[in-house]
Amino acid sequence: MWLYLIAGVLLAIILVKSWLGGRGPNPLTADTRRPPKPFVFDKAERRRVIKNAFCADKVPQNLDAIIIGSGIGSQATAALLAKAGKRVLVLEQLGKLGGCCHTFNEKGYEFDVGIHYIGQMNENSPTRILIDQLTEGQLQWAPLDDPFDIVVLGDAEIGRQYKMHSGRQQYIDNLKKAFPGEEKAIENFMDLVNKVSGRAQDFAILKMLPLPIASFLCRFGLVKRFSPFFSYASRSVSEVVNELTENQELRTVLSYIFGTYGVFPQKASFALHALLIEHYMRGAWYPAGGASEITYHLVPVIEKSGGAVLAKATVEKILVNSDRRACGVVVRGKGQDPVNVFAPVVISGAGIFNTYEKILPEEMRALPEIQSQLGKVQHGIGGFSLFIGIKGTKEELGLPASNYIHIPDNNLEKLEKRFFNASADEAPAYIPMLYISSPSARDPTHEDRCPGKSTLTALTFAPYEWFEEWKAKKVQKRGVDYESMKSSFAEVMLETVIKIFPQIKDKIDCYTSGSPLTNQHYLGAPRGEFYGVHHDIARLNPETVTAMRAKTPIKGLYLTGQDIMTCGFVGALHGAMICASEVLGRNLYIDLQILRRKIIQTKARKME
């Protein structure tokens, strides 16, 4: 008992002294939203923002921070620091900014690569208010259809369909209608989701507490004892769901969302699963104007404080001085000699493996603290993408703004084993799960940009090892065998898509695919993973959560993005909040809640 009392006193002191006070400037002190301006479709104007190529002359003087990578974690961190008056340089190795937020064109068709659907964008939600502040109200959101997810079990053409509707009660009621006699199991499942996800803030708290305090709480088991989130983090999705029902079909439907974090239910943490179920409980949204709108509206906010966001800038090395403090980077523009760029703070959104194993000086990589962090995590599973261009509008083709998740059998464990135990040549016949969505159908402005054209995207798993033999070959020059391997996946996936959407069969104009090597090249994914560090049970272990934090063992070096929180747009956004909190020396979550309260109160007064 005395341990609990000591922990309570220490926590109280830390909360009052470190959390409730702020040492640095507050980037969320006032509502900065403006009425949204008209969409900009002029390609030259957009290129000026999202394809601004690096050269030494464009680097601002007297930088406060350098950020490596331009995914949402990096951009959001930069925007938060910029709103606090900091001058920030963001460096992206590709020719187009955005990371998973960028889009690409193929024969006049526009495809997104990583932003498929986002939850918690309802008005006045903390996430919506945060992204509204970071983009000054310029980024607009379009709701998906209701149901937002449709699970297809069995044969893709005639399989059973289960619809996931927004709204907790509607979500529950539709599951009960689909599974009569399983009402109690469904209610118990949703109660657990509510109980566990309701304490998701414990995840961030553990990362933001001073390391000695967080380590103390973990060492004596206090985290799991007092946090429902962490008490269920060590239990697998299958373990929890199987205790609730014997109905194999219901077990699969309750587990269907595992694809959004890339781990099969047998190895996935129920805490993360509950978080994702709750994330979409009020529905799902898509950025109006396409995924590149995110970058298009974040860059000006970063530039407003004297910063810059530059593409075609490969960071070759993080500079560390004799005091073991990060002090800048070595960056090479395309076709240019490398240059040193200095700043007192260096932030990496490139992921923990890229940061520690590729661009950190070799002597720093060997530090026990660095090796300890690397030893706690592993690479996620590689992913495979199919992009389909179709002639016709969404109305003509009847394409919904909903996601389809095809699972060919209700035994997920069997599907997983059969697929991952197969050879690379056999594997396409055993694809265990296919996520299908139409970016064009969910974007109300798509017809303005790409008239008479529609798109579908399909995603599945594909281990990096199956494609690794071609890793040393140049992009688009990897040879016939590689293209044949890609085609074997793409053709099977396309066949499944056509079964679900037979109306597109004679309208397909083109399709292209991306393997784990594609993800490695274009997204900087070390082993072609969609979601960075593997989101298995070990990832949610309190000790791992404590160790994987924004502040690294090297002074002046910080991490941001999904690797220090969870996967996806909102996970990376929270990674940015934690990183910026560390850099600025204040708890931005408290600042966000204060601003949110002001916004809600102001709106209420206007309605009186």
C-alpha positions in Angstrom: 0.0 0.0 0.0 2.8 2.4 0.8 4.0 2.1 -2.8 0.6 3.3 -4.1 0.7 6.3 -1.6 4.2 7.3 -2.8 3.2 7.0 -6.4 0.1 9.1 -5.8 2.1 11.9 -4.1 4.8 11.8 -6.8 2.2 11.9 -9.6 0.4 14.8 -7.9 3.6 16.8 -7.7 4.5 16.1 -11.3 1.0 17.0 -12.6 0.9 20.3 -10.8 4.5 21.3 -11.4 5.1 20.0 -14.9 1.7 19.6 -16.6 -0.5 22.5 -15.4 2.3 25.1 -15.9 3.8 25.9 -19.3 7.4 26.9 -19.8 7.2 27.5 -23.6 4.8 29.5 -25.8 1.3 28.2 -26.3 0.5 27.5 -30.0 -3.2 27.0 -29.2 -3.9 30.1 -27.3 -6.5 31.5 -29.7 -9.0 30.2 -32.3 -7.2 30.9 -35.6 -9.9 29.5 -38.0 -10.9 31.5 -41.0 -13.7 31.0 -43.5 -12.4 28.4 -46.0 -11.2 29.8 -49.3 -12.3 28.2 -52.6 -10.6 25.0 -53.6 -7.5 25.6 -55.8 -7.2 23.1 -58.7 -4.6 25.0 -60.7 -1.7 22.5 -61.0 1.0 25.1 -61.2 -0.2 26.8 -58.0 -0.4 23.5 -56.2 3.1 22.4 -57.4 4.5 25.6 -55.9 3.4 24.4 -52.5 3.7 20.6 -52.5 6.6 20.2 -54.9 8.9 23.0 -53.6 12.3 21.5 -54.3 15.3 21.9 -52.0 18.2 24.2 -52.6 20.5 25.7 -50.1 19.3 29.2 -50.9 15.8 28.3 -49.7 16.9 27.3 -46.2 15.8 30.0 -43.7 18.4 31.5 -41.4 18.4 31.1 -37.6 16.3 28.0 -37.6 14.7 26.8 -34.3 14.2 23.2 -35.5 14.7 20.8 -38.4 12.2 18.1 -39.1 13.0 15.0 -41.1 10.2 13.7 -43.3 6.9 15.4 -44.3 4.2 12.9 -43.2 1.4 14.2 -41.0 3.4 13.6 -37.8 6.2 15.9 -39.2 3.9 18.5 -40.7 1.7 18.7 -37.6 4.7 19.1 -35.3 6.1 21.8 -37.6 2.8 23.6 -37.6 2.5 23.5 -33.8 6.0 24.9 -33.4 5.4 27.5 -36.1 2.2 28.6 -34.3 4.4 29.0 -31.2 6.6 31.4 -33.1 9.4 28.9 -34.1 11.2 28.9 -37.4 11.1 25.3 -38.7 12.6 23.6 -41.7 10.9 20.4 -42.9 12.9 18.1 -45.3 11.3 15.5 -47.5 13.3 13.1 -49.7 10.6 12.6 -52.4 9.7 15.1 -55.1 6.2 15.6 -53.6 5.5 16.5 -50.0 3.1 14.7 -47.6 4.3 11.2 -46.9 1.2 9.1 -46.7 -0.8 12.2 -47.3 0.4 12.7 -50.9 -1.4 11.6 -54.1 -0.2 10.5 -57.5 -1.6 10.5 -61.0 -1.7 7.6 -63.4 -3.1 8.3 -66.9 -5.2 11.2 -65.6 -6.5 9.3 -62.6 -5.7 10.6 -59.1 -4.9 8.1 -56.3 -4.2 8.5 -52.6 -1.6 6.4 -51.0 -2.3 6.4 -47.3 -5.3 8.5 -46.3 -8.4 6.3 -46.7 -10.8 7.3 -43.9 -10.5 9.1 -40.7 -12.7 9.0 -37.6 -13.4 11.6 -34.9 -13.8 14.5 -37.3 -17.2 15.4 -36.0 -17.7 19.0 -35.1 -16.0 20.1 -31.8 -14.2 16.9 -31.3 -10.6 17.5 -30.0 -9.1 16.0 -33.1 -11.3 18.2 -35.4 -10.5 21.3 -33.4 -6.7 20.5 -33.5 -6.6 20.0 -37.3 -8.8 23.0 -37.8 -6.3 25.1 -35.8 -3.3 23.7 -37.6 -4.8 24.5 -41.0 -6.6 27.7 -39.9 -9.9 26.2 -40.9 -9.0 25.7 -44.5 -9.1 21.9 -44.6 -12.6 20.7 -45.2 -14.0 17.2 -44.5 -16.6 15.1 -46.3 -18.4 12.4 -44.4 -18.4 8.8 -45.8 -21.7 7.0 -46.4 -23.5 5.3 -43.6 -22.6 2.4 -43.3 -19.0 3.5 -43.5 -17.7 -0.2 -43.4 -19.2 -3.2 -45.1 -17.7 -6.6 -44.2 -18.1 -9.3 -46.9 -17.5 -12.8 -45.5 -17.1 -15.8 -47.8 -17.3 -15.6 -51.6 -16.7 -12.0 -52.7 -19.6 -12.3 -55.2 -22.3 -13.9 -53.0 -20.9 -13.6 -49.5 -22.7 -12.5 -46.4 -22.5 -8.7 -45.8 -22.4 -7.0 -42.4 -22.8 -3.3 -42.3 -21.1 -1.1 -39.7 -23.2 2.1 -39.1 -22.2 5.3 -37.3 -23.7 6.0 -33.9 -23.2 3.6 -31.0 -26.8 2.4 -30.7 -27.2 2.0 -34.5 -23.9 0.1 -34.6 -25.1 -2.2 -31.8 -28.6 -2.6 -33.2 -27.5 -3.7 -36.6 -25.1 -6.3 -35.2 -27.9 -7.7 -33.1 -30.2 -7.9 -36.1 -27.4 -9.8 -38.0 -26.8 -12.2 -35.1 -30.0 -13.0 -33.2 -29.4 -14.8 -30.0 -26.0 -13.1 -29.6 -27.4 -9.9 -28.0 -25.6 -10.3 -24.7 -22.2 -11.0 -26.4 -22.5 -7.9 -28.5 -23.5 -5.7 -25.6 -20.6 -7.1 -23.5 -18.2 -6.5 -26.4 -19.3 -2.9 -26.8 -19.1 -2.3 -23.0 -15.5 -3.5 -23.1 -14.8 -1.3 -26.0 -16.2 1.7 -24.1 -14.4 0.8 -20.9 -11.0 0.3 -22.5 -11.1 3.1 -25.1 -12.4 5.5 -22.4 -9.0 5.4 -20.8 -7.0 5.7 -24.0 -5.5 9.0 -22.6 -3.4 6.7 -20.3 -1.3 5.9 -23.4 -0.3 9.5 -23.8 0.0 10.1 -20.1 2.6 7.3 -19.7 4.6 8.8 -22.5 4.6 12.3 -21.2 5.3 11.6 -17.5 9.0 12.0 -16.6 10.8 8.8 -17.5 11.7 7.9 -13.8 8.0 8.2 -12.8 6.7 6.2 -15.7 9.3 3.5 -15.2 8.4 3.3 -11.5 4.7 2.8 -12.3 5.5 0.1 -14.8 8.0 -1.7 -12.6 5.6 -2.2 -9.7 2.6 -3.1 -11.9 0.6 0.1 -11.1 -0.1 0.9 -14.7 -1.9 -2.3 -15.4 -3.6 -2.3 -12.0 -5.2 1.1 -12.4 -5.7 1.5 -16.2 -8.3 -0.5 -18.0 -6.5 0.4 -21.2 -3.3 -1.3 -20.2 -4.9 -4.1 -18.3 -6.4 -5.2 -21.7 -3.4 -4.2 -23.7 -1.7 -7.5 -22.9 -4.7 -9.6 -24.0 -5.2 -10.5 -27.7 -8.3 -9.6 -29.6 -9.0 -13.3 -30.2 -8.7 -14.1 -26.5 -11.2 -11.5 -25.5 -13.7 -12.0 -28.3 -13.6 -15.8 -28.0 -14.6 -15.5 -24.3 -17.7 -13.6 -25.3 -19.2 -15.9 -27.9 -18.9 -19.3 -29.5 -20.3 -18.0 -32.8 -17.4 -18.1 -35.2 -19.0 -15.7 -37.7 -19.6 -13.1 -35.0 -16.1 -13.5 -33.7 -14.8 -12.6 -37.2 -17.2 -9.6 -37.5 -16.2 -8.2 -34.1 -12.5 -8.5 -35.2 -12.9 -7.3 -38.8 -11.1 -3.9 -38.3 -7.7 -5.6 -37.7 -6.6 -4.5 -41.2 -6.5 -0.9 -40.1 -3.5 -1.6 -37.8 -2.0 -4.5 -39.7 -2.0 -7.3 -37.1 -4.2 -10.5 -37.1 -6.4 -10.9 -34.0 -4.4 -13.7 -32.5 -1.4 -11.3 -32.1 -3.2 -8.0 -31.8 -3.8 -6.1 -28.6 -7.4 -5.7 -27.6 -6.7 -2.2 -26.2 -5.6 -1.0 -29.7 -8.6 -2.8 -31.3 -11.0 -1.1 -28.9 -9.4 2.2 -29.7 -10.1 1.7 -33.4 -13.7 0.5 -33.0 -14.4 3.6 -30.9 -12.5 5.8 -33.3 -15.1 5.2 -36.0 -18.1 5.1 -33.7 -19.4 8.5 -34.9 -18.6 7.6 -38.6 -15.8 8.4 -40.9 -14.5 11.3 -43.0 -12.3 12.0 -46.0 -10.5 15.3 -46.8 -12.5 17.2 -49.4 -10.2 17.9 -52.3 -8.2 14.7 -51.7 -5.4 13.8 -49.4 -2.9 16.3 -50.8 -5.2 19.1 -49.4 -3.7 18.3 -46.0 -0.2 19.3 -47.0 -1.5 22.2 -49.2 -3.0 23.9 -46.1 -0.3 23.0 -43.5 2.6 24.3 -45.5 1.5 28.0 -45.4 1.1 27.9 -41.6 4.7 26.6 -41.3 6.0 29.3 -43.7 4.1 32.1 -41.9 6.6 31.9 -39.1 9.6 32.0 -41.4 9.9 28.3 -41.9 10.1 26.2 -45.1 8.9 22.8 -46.3 11.2 21.4 -49.0 11.0 18.3 -51.2 13.8 16.4 -53.0 15.9 16.8 -49.8 17.6 13.6 -48.6 18.8 13.7 -45.1 22.0 11.6 -45.1 23.1 12.1 -41.5 22.0 13.7 -38.2 24.8 15.9 -36.9 25.8 15.3 -33.2 28.4 17.6 -31.5 31.0 16.7 -29.0 28.5 17.2 -26.1 26.4 14.3 -27.7 23.8 16.8 -28.7 22.0 16.8 -32.1 22.8 20.1 -33.8 21.7 19.7 -37.4 21.6 17.5 -40.4 23.6 16.7 -43.6 21.1 17.1 -46.5 21.6 16.5 -50.2 19.3 18.0 -52.8 18.7 16.1 -56.0 21.8 16.5 -58.2 23.5 18.7 -55.6 26.4 18.4 -53.2 25.5 17.7 -49.5 25.3 20.7 -47.2 25.2 21.0 -43.4 22.1 22.7 -42.0 22.2 23.6 -38.3 19.5 24.0 -35.6 19.3 23.4 -31.8 16.5 20.9 -32.2 16.3 18.0 -34.7 13.0 16.1 -35.0 12.6 12.9 -37.0 9.3 11.8 -38.4 11.0 9.1 -40.5 10.3 6.3 -38.1 12.5 4.8 -35.3 14.3 2.3 -37.6 15.2 4.8 -40.3 16.2 7.4 -37.6 18.4 5.1 -35.5 19.7 2.6 -38.0 20.3 4.8 -41.1 20.9 8.5 -40.3 22.2 8.5 -36.8 26.0 8.5 -36.5 27.3 5.0 -36.0 28.7 5.7 -32.6 25.4 7.0 -31.4 23.5 3.9 -32.7 25.6 1.8 -30.4 24.4 3.6 -27.2 22.8 1.1 -24.8 19.7 3.3 -24.5 19.2 3.3 -28.3 19.7 -0.4 -28.6 17.3 -1.0 -25.8 14.6 0.9 -27.6 15.2 -0.9 -30.9 15.1 -4.2 -29.0 11.6 -3.6 -27.8 10.0 -3.3 -31.3 9.9 -4.9 -34.7 9.0 -4.0 -38.2 5.3 -4.2 -39.2 4.0 -6.5 -42.0 4.5 -5.3 -45.5 1.6 -4.2 -47.6 0.5 -4.5 -51.2 -1.7 -1.9 -53.0 -3.8 -2.0 -56.2 -4.9 1.3 -57.8 -7.7 1.0 -60.4 -8.8 3.8 -62.9 -12.3 3.5 -64.2 -14.2 5.4 -66.9 -17.3 7.1 -65.6 -18.5 9.1 -62.7 -19.4 7.7 -59.3 -23.1 8.1 -60.1 -22.8 6.3 -63.5 -20.8 3.5 -61.9 -22.8 3.3 -58.6 -19.6 3.5 -56.5 -20.4 4.1 -52.8 -18.4 6.2 -50.3 -18.1 3.2 -48.1 -15.3 0.7 -47.4 -15.6 -2.9 -48.3 -13.6 -5.4 -46.3 -13.5 -8.9 -47.9 -12.6 -11.8 -45.7 -12.9 -15.1 -47.6 -13.5 -17.3 -44.5 -14.7 -16.8 -41.0 -11.7 -18.6 -39.5 -9.1 -15.8 -39.3 -6.5 -18.0 -37.7 -6.7 -20.5 -40.6 -6.5 -17.6 -43.2 -3.5 -16.2 -41.5 -1.6 -19.4 -41.3 -2.4 -20.5 -44.8 -1.3 -17.2 -46.3 1.9 -16.6 -44.4 3.0 -20.2 -44.6 2.6 -20.2 -48.4 5.4 -19.6 -50.8 5.5 -16.3 -52.6 4.2 -17.9 -55.8 1.3 -19.6 -54.0 0.3 -16.7 -51.7 -1.9 -14.7 -54.1 -4.4 -17.5 -54.1 -4.7 -17.3 -50.3 -5.0 -13.5 -49.8 -6.6 -13.4 -46.3 -8.2 -9.9 -46.3 -8.8 -7.2 -48.9 -9.7 -3.6 -48.1 -11.4 -1.8 -51.0 -12.4 1.9 -51.1 -13.2 4.5 -53.7 -11.3 7.8 -53.1 -13.2 9.4 -56.0 -16.6 8.5 -54.5 -15.9 10.1 -51.1 -14.4 13.3 -52.4 -17.1 15.8 -53.5 -14.6 17.8 -55.6 -13.1 14.8 -57.5 -15.3 15.3 -60.6 -14.0 18.9 -60.8 -10.4 17.7 -61.0 -10.8 14.5 -62.9 -14.1 14.7 -64.9 -15.5 11.4 -66.1 -13.0 9.4 -64.1 -13.3 7.3 -61.0 -10.9 5.3 -58.9 -10.8 2.3 -56.6 -8.0 1.3 -54.2 -7.4 -2.2 -52.8 -5.0 -3.1 -50.0 -3.7 -6.3 -48.5 -0.8 -7.9 -46.6 2.5 -9.0 -48.3 5.6 -9.8 -46.4 8.7 -7.9 -47.4 10.7 -11.1 -47.7 8.6 -12.2 -50.8 10.0 -9.2 -52.7 13.3 -8.7 -51.0 15.5 -10.2 -53.8 14.7 -7.2 -56.0 15.4 -4.5 -53.4 18.8 -3.5 -55.0 17.2 -2.9 -58.4 16.1 0.6 -59.5 12.4 1.6 -59.3 10.5 0.6 -62.4 13.6 -1.3 -63.6 13.3 -4.4 -61.4 12.8 -6.8 -64.3 10.3 -9.3 -65.6 10.3 -11.6 -62.7 9.5 -8.8 -60.3 6.7 -7.4 -62.5 5.3 -11.0 -62.8 5.3 -11.4 -59.0 3.4 -8.0 -58.7 1.0 -9.0 -61.4 0.1 -12.3 -59.7 -1.1 -10.3 -56.6 -2.7 -7.5 -58.6 -4.7 -9.8 -60.9 -6.2 -11.8 -58.0 -7.0 -8.6 -56.1 -8.6 -7.1 -59.2 -10.7 -10.3 -59.7 -12.1 -9.9 -56.2 -12.8 -6.2 -56.7 -14.8 -7.0 -59.8 -16.8 -9.6 -58.0 -17.9 -7.0 -55.4 -18.3 -4.2 -58.0 -19.3 -6.1 -61.2 -20.5 -2.9 -62.9 -16.9 -1.8 -63.4 -15.7 -4.8 -65.4 -16.0 -3.2 -68.8 -15.1 0.3 -67.6 -11.6 -0.4 -66.3 -9.2 2.0 -68.1 -6.0 1.2 -66.2 -4.5 -0.3 -63.1 -1.2 -0.2 -61.3 0.1 -1.8 -58.2 2.6 -1.3 -55.4 4.6 -3.9 -53.5 6.5 -3.6 -50.2 9.4 -2.3 -52.3 7.2 0.4 -53.6 6.3 1.4 -50.1 10.0 1.4 -49.2 10.9 3.7 -52.0 8.0 6.2 -52.0 7.0 6.1 -48.3 10.3 5.5 -46.7 9.0 2.3 -45.1 12.1 0.2 -44.2 10.5 -3.1 -45.0 7.5 -2.0 -46.9 5.2 -1.7 -43.9 2.0 0.4 -44.0 2.0 1.2 -40.3 5.6 1.6 -39.1 6.6 -0.3 -36.0 4.6 -3.6 -35.6 1.3 -3.0 -33.6 1.4 -6.3 -31.8 0.8 -7.0 -28.1 4.4 -6.2 -27.2 4.0 -2.7 -28.8 1.3 -1.9 -26.3 3.2 -3.3 -23.3 3.6 -0.4 -20.7 7.3 -0.8 -20.6 7.5 -0.4 -24.4 5.1 2.5 -24.4 7.2 4.2 -21.8 10.4 3.7 -23.7 9.1 4.8 -27.1 8.7 8.5 -26.5 9.4 11.7 -28.3 12.5 12.7 -26.3 15.4 10.4 -27.3 18.5 9.5 -25.3 20.4 12.1 -27.5 19.9 15.7 -26.3 18.2 17.9 -28.9 16.9 14.9 -30.9 13.2 14.0 -30.9 10.9 11.6 -32.6 7.4 12.3 -33.9 4.7 10.5 -35.9 3.0 7.1 -35.6 6.0 5.2 -34.2 5.8 7.0 -30.9 2.0 6.6 -30.7 -0.2 4.5 -32.9 -0.7 4.0 -36.6 -2.7 6.2 -39.0 -3.5 9.8 -39.4 -4.8 10.5 -35.9 -2.1 8.3 -34.3 0.6 10.3 -36.0 -1.2 13.5 -35.1 -1.0 12.6 -31.4 2.6 11.8 -31.9 3.0 15.4 -33.1 1.2 16.7 -30.0 3.5 14.7 -27.7 6.6 15.8 -29.6 5.7 19.4 -29.7 4.8 19.3 -26.0 8.3 18.0 -25.2 10.0 20.6 -27.4 8.0 23.5 -26.0 8.0 22.3 -22.5 4.2 22.4 -21.9 1.3 20.0 -22.0 -0.5 20.9 -25.3 -3.3 18.5 -24.5 -4.4 20.8 -21.7 -4.0 23.8 -24.0 -6.2 22.1 -26.6 -8.9 21.3 -24.0 -8.9 24.9 -22.8 -9.2 26.2 -26.4 -11.9 23.7 -27.2 -13.9 24.8 -24.2 -13.6 28.4 -25.3 -14.8 27.6 -28.9 -17.8 25.6 -27.6 -18.7 28.4 -25.2 -18.4 31.1 -27.9 -20.6 29.2 -30.2 -23.2 28.7 -27.5 -23.3 32.4 -26.8 -23.8 33.2 -30.5 -26.8 30.8 -30.6 -28.5 32.4 -27.6 
